Amino acid sequence: MAGTYLHGIFENGPWRRRWLNQLRQRRNLPPLEERIPHHGRQRDALLDRLADAFETHIDLDPLLSEEAP
């Protein structure tokens, strides 16, 4: 079991994969590919797509108006 108080440490893809591969090696599991896209950039791109879809399909004016419903 491992834990950390260092916010964002597991967002570093190559470091995270090396760390996971060390754990996997102890269990005689095959290593994971270490060349992966940056997790933070992938997450941000997905959130941008979600926001775009939300703005396209939801009328935001009532939500953003200063008048109370």
C-alpha positions as a printed NumPy array, in Angstrom:
array([[  0.   ,   0.   ,   0.   ],
       [  1.295,   3.46 ,  -0.84 ],
       [  0.012,   6.969,  -0.354],
       [  1.2  ,  10.492,  -0.882],
       [  0.516,  14.031,   0.237],
       [  2.328,  15.424,  -2.804],
       [ -0.496,  16.824,  -4.926],
       [ -0.194,  15.886,  -8.582],
       [  2.745,  13.479,  -8.232],
       [  0.88 ,  10.728, -10.09 ],
       [  0.107,  13.024, -13.045],
       [  3.674,  12.602, -14.28 ],
       [  3.015,   9.741, -16.727],
       [  6.545,   8.381, -17.174],
       [  7.262,   8.512, -13.426],
       [  3.909,   6.916, -12.599],
       [  4.47 ,   4.096, -15.106],
       [  7.983,   3.382, -13.798],
       [  6.596,   3.274, -10.259],
       [  3.736,   0.974, -11.319],
       [  6.143,  -1.245, -13.228],
       [  8.264,  -1.667, -10.117],
       [  5.158,  -2.846,  -8.269],
       [  4.163,  -5.089, -11.185],
       [  7.644,  -6.622, -11.301],
       [  7.289,  -7.644,  -7.649],
       [  4.125,  -9.537,  -8.611],
       [  5.722, -11.061, -11.725],
       [  3.361,  -9.121, -13.992],
       [  4.383,  -7.832, -17.422],
       [  5.443,  -4.175, -17.516],
       [  3.168,  -1.442, -18.813],
       [  4.187,   0.722, -21.765],
       [  6.061,   3.761, -20.444],
       [  5.609,   6.01 , -23.476],
       [  2.117,   7.336, -22.87 ],
       [  0.415,  10.693, -23.442],
       [  0.536,  13.176, -20.573],
       [ -2.417,  12.485, -18.273],
       [ -3.035,  16.147, -17.457],
       [ -3.216,  17.157, -21.106],
       [ -5.577,  14.272, -21.882],
       [ -7.821,  15.212, -18.966],
       [ -7.88 ,  18.893, -19.959],
       [ -8.757,  18.019, -23.571],
       [-11.629,  15.804, -22.399],
       [-12.928,  18.529, -20.085],
       [-12.75 ,  21.051, -22.941],
       [-14.787,  18.709, -25.151],
       [-17.328,  18.245, -22.367],
       [-17.619,  22.012, -21.863],
       [-18.065,  22.559, -25.612],
       [-20.825,  19.935, -25.763],
       [-22.512,  21.422, -22.709],
       [-22.477,  24.934, -24.203],
       [-23.835,  23.586, -27.497],
       [-26.773,  21.709, -25.993],
       [-27.675,  23.639, -22.822],
       [-29.139,  27.153, -22.681],
       [-26.737,  28.789, -20.248],
       [-28.409,  32.214, -20.157],
       [-30.84 ,  31.357, -17.328],
       [-28.011,  29.793, -15.35 ],
       [-25.695,  32.747, -15.789],
       [-28.185,  35.578, -15.338],
       [-27.932,  37.651, -12.184],
       [-31.684,  37.62 , -11.688],
       [-33.084,  35.076,  -9.268],
       [-35.496,  32.541, -10.779]])
